[in-house]
Amino acid sequence: MKPDPVRCVLRSWIFPAVVVFAATGGSARAGQFDLLVTSYVDGQVDRFDGETGTALGTFARLGALTRPTGLEFGPDGNLYVVSSTHGSILRFDGRSGAFIDVFAGGQALDRPLDLAFGPDDILYVSDGGSMNRIAQFDSRTGAFRGSFGAPDLRGATGLEFAPDGILLVVSAGEVQRYRGRAFIGSIGGPELGRPADVAFGPDDNLYVSNLYPPSILRYDASSGVFIDTFVGNLDVLEYPVGIVFGPDGNLYVADHELGQIVRFDGRTGAFIDFFAETRYPAFPIFVPGPGTLWLFAVGALLVLKRERRALARSDGVSKS
């Protein structure tokens, strides 16, 4: 098959879209989640039933030339989406998906890829273009607050805050760790070819999606020691980018080449099914259920994440 020029560009950036498990609107019942997926080519955020994978239509439209990538719900309950082409962060109503404004960007960003709200009221954005840095913005006003990054930070992609407030940044061949703006070390060895995203599992270990070879690797989150290849099934993975542990404790992997959200057993890594089909999916994150999305602060979100992992362990999700 002839190379797709769009795919060639995406390969150089690592991701084309982002997946989010989100509670959307007051019509959802307690415990229900929707799956939101940014479509890099279509310039929109698609919506799926979080339990069945059934397509529920388009949640937000950005425009084909915006090339949306990372997305996350903010402390105000609205949806923030990275426009990689325009070098900006766009804000949408968290209930209706209606466009609100261009929240941040301008000269401060070159090729933004992913974003994460920190426990310090700061929005962190990975800028994997010529700047190769982490940009910071006021989470209330969008004002630029500076940037940082280790000298060897290259191709910054996925961002994730650990429960202890440490920022994890995916770089070429490693996952870098920061306390505030200070670089404090990295995770990864020869087994990590080209990482794309990170997620904490119900067992409190760190999971990293690896593009080459296609796999999901597991690390001890405290020591950074490599544990094992949690998923290495080349028959059902081709280009795994975003990863997230869903409300059911299972692992969801956004595979760009397959155009699928692939579900794996959260305890064993065994393949379950192709959960949902979408165009060019990538990074994932899930947020609390209905009624809480409009109330949480980022610090509370981190607590809720820990509570979900504790609940998952009590339900037998943790790997013995």
C-alpha positions in Angstrom: 0.0 0.0 0.0 1.3 3.5 -0.9 2.3 5.7 2.1 -0.4 8.1 3.1 1.2 11.6 3.2 -1.0 12.5 6.2 0.2 9.4 8.0 3.8 10.3 7.3 3.3 13.7 9.0 1.5 12.1 11.9 4.2 9.6 12.4 6.7 12.4 12.8 4.5 13.9 15.5 3.4 10.6 17.0 -0.3 11.2 17.4 -3.3 12.3 15.4 -6.0 12.3 18.0 -6.9 11.9 21.6 -9.4 9.7 23.5 -11.3 10.8 26.6 -13.7 9.0 28.8 -16.0 11.7 29.9 -19.3 12.3 31.7 -21.2 14.5 29.3 -24.4 16.4 30.2 -27.1 15.7 32.7 -28.8 13.0 30.7 -26.3 10.4 31.6 -27.1 8.0 34.5 -24.7 7.7 37.4 -21.8 5.6 36.5 -22.1 6.1 32.8 -19.3 7.4 30.7 -19.0 8.6 27.1 -15.9 8.1 25.0 -14.7 11.3 23.2 -12.2 11.0 20.4 -10.6 13.8 18.5 -10.5 13.1 14.8 -7.2 14.6 13.5 -8.2 14.6 9.8 -11.9 15.6 10.3 -11.2 18.3 12.8 -13.8 17.3 15.3 -14.4 15.5 18.6 -16.5 12.3 18.1 -18.6 10.7 20.8 -19.1 7.1 21.7 -21.0 5.2 24.3 -18.4 4.3 27.0 -20.1 1.0 27.8 -20.8 -0.4 24.3 -18.7 1.7 21.9 -21.7 2.7 19.9 -21.2 5.9 17.9 -23.2 8.8 19.3 -22.3 11.5 16.8 -20.0 14.6 16.9 -19.5 16.3 20.2 -17.5 19.3 19.1 -16.4 20.7 15.7 -13.1 22.5 15.2 -12.6 22.6 11.5 -10.6 20.3 9.2 -7.5 22.6 9.2 -7.2 22.7 13.0 -5.7 19.2 13.3 -6.9 18.6 16.9 -4.8 16.4 19.1 -4.8 16.4 22.9 -7.9 17.2 24.9 -8.9 17.4 28.6 -11.6 18.7 30.7 -10.5 21.7 32.8 -11.4 22.6 36.4 -14.3 24.8 35.1 -15.9 21.7 33.5 -15.2 22.8 29.9 -13.3 20.9 27.3 -9.9 22.1 26.1 -8.6 20.8 22.8 -5.1 21.3 21.3 -5.1 22.7 17.7 -1.6 21.5 16.5 -1.9 23.4 13.2 -2.8 26.8 14.7 -0.6 26.4 17.8 -3.4 27.1 20.2 -5.7 25.7 22.9 -9.4 25.9 22.1 -12.1 25.8 24.7 -15.6 24.2 24.3 -18.6 24.0 26.5 -18.3 20.8 28.5 -22.0 20.0 28.2 -22.9 21.1 24.7 -19.6 21.0 22.8 -20.2 24.6 21.6 -17.1 26.6 20.8 -16.2 29.2 23.5 -12.9 30.8 22.6 -9.2 30.5 21.8 -8.0 30.0 25.4 -4.2 30.1 24.9 -1.5 30.1 22.3 -0.2 32.8 20.0 3.6 33.2 19.9 4.0 31.0 23.0 3.3 27.8 21.1 4.8 26.2 17.9 3.5 22.7 17.6 1.5 21.9 20.7 0.6 18.2 21.1 -0.9 17.4 24.5 -2.1 19.2 27.7 -2.7 18.6 31.3 -4.0 20.7 34.2 -1.7 20.6 37.1 -2.4 20.8 40.9 -0.9 24.3 40.9 -3.6 26.0 38.8 -1.3 25.9 35.8 -2.1 24.4 32.4 0.9 22.4 31.0 1.2 22.0 27.2 3.8 19.8 25.5 5.3 21.7 22.5 7.0 19.1 20.3 7.9 21.5 17.5 11.1 23.5 17.1 10.8 24.7 20.7 10.8 21.2 22.4 9.6 22.3 25.7 6.7 22.4 28.2 4.7 25.6 28.1 2.8 26.9 31.1 -0.4 28.9 31.1 -2.7 30.3 33.8 -5.6 27.8 34.0 -8.1 30.6 34.6 -7.0 33.3 32.1 -4.8 31.5 29.6 -2.0 33.9 30.2 1.5 32.6 29.3 3.5 31.8 32.4 6.8 30.6 30.9 8.3 27.3 29.8 10.8 24.6 30.8 12.3 21.3 29.7 15.5 19.3 30.1 18.2 19.8 27.4 17.5 16.4 25.9 13.7 16.8 25.7 12.9 15.8 22.2 9.5 15.4 20.5 7.5 15.9 23.7 4.1 14.2 23.4 2.0 12.7 26.2 1.7 14.5 29.6 0.4 13.0 32.9 0.6 14.0 36.5 1.3 11.3 39.0 -0.7 11.2 42.3 2.3 12.8 44.1 2.3 15.8 41.7 5.3 14.7 39.6 4.8 15.6 36.0 5.6 12.8 33.5 6.5 13.9 29.9 7.0 11.5 27.1 10.1 12.2 25.1 12.0 10.3 22.4 13.2 7.0 24.0 12.2 7.9 27.5 9.7 9.3 29.9 11.0 12.3 31.8 10.0 13.3 35.3 9.7 16.8 36.7 9.1 18.2 40.1 7.9 21.7 39.3 10.2 22.8 36.6 13.1 20.7 37.9 14.1 17.6 35.9 14.5 14.8 38.4 15.2 11.8 36.1 13.8 9.6 33.4 12.2 6.2 33.0 13.0 3.7 30.2 15.8 1.6 28.8 16.5 -0.3 25.6 13.1 -1.9 25.7 11.5 1.5 25.0 11.8 2.3 21.3 9.5 5.3 20.7 7.0 6.0 23.5 3.8 7.9 22.9 1.7 8.1 26.0 1.6 7.1 29.7 -1.1 6.1 32.2 -1.3 4.8 35.8 -3.0 1.5 36.2 -5.2 0.2 39.0 -2.1 -1.5 40.4 -0.4 1.9 40.7 2.2 0.9 38.1 3.1 3.0 35.1 2.1 1.9 31.6 3.7 3.3 28.5 2.5 2.8 24.9 5.4 2.0 22.6 5.2 2.5 18.9 8.2 0.4 17.9 7.6 -2.5 18.3 3.9 -2.0 19.0 3.4 -2.8 22.6 2.4 -1.6 26.1 5.2 -1.7 28.6 4.8 -1.7 32.4 7.1 0.0 34.9 7.3 0.3 38.7 6.0 3.9 39.2 8.2 4.5 42.2 11.5 3.1 41.1 11.1 3.4 37.3 12.2 -0.3 37.0 10.9 -2.1 33.9 8.5 -4.9 34.9 7.3 -6.5 31.7 5.6 -6.2 28.4 2.0 -6.0 29.4 0.6 -6.1 25.9 2.7 -7.3 23.0 0.2 -8.8 20.6 1.3 -7.7 17.1 -1.9 -9.2 15.6 -4.1 -6.6 17.2 -1.8 -3.7 17.6 -0.1 -1.8 14.8 0.5 1.8 16.0 -0.6 2.2 19.6 -0.6 5.8 20.7 -3.0 6.8 23.6 -3.8 4.6 26.5 -6.3 4.8 29.4 -7.7 2.5 32.0 -11.5 2.7 31.7 -14.2 2.8 34.3 -14.4 -1.0 34.0 -10.7 -1.4 34.9 -9.7 -2.5 31.5 -7.0 -1.0 29.3 -8.1 1.0 26.2 -5.5 1.6 23.5 -6.0 4.1 20.6 -4.4 2.5 17.6 -3.8 5.1 14.9 -3.1 2.8 12.0 -6.0 0.5 12.7 -8.4 3.3 13.4 -9.6 1.4 16.4 -9.9 1.7 20.2 -8.6 -1.7 21.3 -9.7 -3.1 24.7 -7.4 -5.4 26.8 -8.0 -7.1 30.1 -6.7 -4.7 32.8 -5.3 -7.5 34.9 -3.7 -9.8 32.3 -3.3 -7.7 29.2 -5.3 -10.3 27.2 -7.1 -8.9 24.1 -10.8 -8.5 24.6 -12.2 -6.7 21.5 -12.1 -3.8 19.1 -14.2 -1.5 21.2 -14.9 1.4 18.9 -13.9 2.5 15.3 -12.8 6.0 14.6 -10.5 8.0 12.3 -6.9 8.4 13.6 -7.3 8.1 17.4 -4.6 8.8 19.9 -4.2 10.0 23.6 -6.7 9.0 26.3 -7.9 10.2 29.7 -11.1 9.6 31.7 -12.8 11.9 34.1 -15.4 11.5 37.0 -19.1 10.7 36.4 -22.1 13.0 36.0 -22.6 15.7 38.5 -18.9 15.8 39.6 -17.4 17.1 36.4 -18.7 20.6 37.1 -17.4 20.7 40.7 -13.9 19.3 40.8 -10.7 21.2 41.1 -7.6 19.6 39.6 -6.3 18.7 43.0 -9.5 16.9 43.7 -9.3 15.1 40.4 -6.0 13.6 41.4 -7.6 12.4 44.6 -10.5 10.9 42.6 -8.0 9.1 40.4 -6.4 7.5 43.5 -9.8 6.6 44.8 -10.7 4.9 41.5 -7.5 2.8 41.6 -8.3 1.8 45.2 -11.8 0.8 44.2 -10.5 -1.2 41.2 -8.1 -3.0 43.5 -10.9 -3.9 45.9 -12.8 -5.3 43.0 -9.9 -7.6 42.1 -8.5 -5.5 39.2 -4.9 -5.3 40.6 -2.5 -7.9 39.3 -1.3 -10.3 42.0 
